[in-house]
């Protein structure tokens, strides 16, 4: 990618399927329940082949809440990296009340990943299925794609640059964009 661009990706709902209960998405609770979204795999391979660095950025507050272990989250991250061209996955293990700079909608994970990997934010993207993902991307100064699965939570960010309903469309949106 010219200028060292990256595509930052939320994990659950973008790379792998979320578990949706009562209209709200949750991460899989074990490695054996991880299912890569077929359209995501195809899009990520195309984006990587086009020269984009792919980096996951994920909130995992269940670790802070004590309902998930860090080991399971890291096993899921490692599995994703072993089967897809995702260079790294940066994870926030805090909950909202921790008020840390890495928890989306704050841009800390994106900014840290960009610094470590020499990413040019001006040629980069953030892709997420929740408003916090879009807001984090906007705060980091990257273009944004919202994957709209119709969750029941209120969308509280500015509109994303693009909205898709299927991850299979992601590569076309990014590769054909002129913004």
DADAPE-V496706 format. One record per helix or strand of 2 or more residues. SS is the DSSP state (alpha for helix, beta for strand). FROM is the first residue (numbers start at 1). TO is the last residue. Records with the same first field share a line. If there is no record, write none. Layout:
SS: FROM-TO + FROM-TO
//
This chain:
beta: 6-9 + 19-21 + 24-26 + 53-59 + 88-92 + 125-128 + 143-147 + 162-164
alpha: 31-33 + 38-49 + 62-65 + 70-83 + 96-98 + 108-117 + 121-123 + 131-140 + 167-175
//
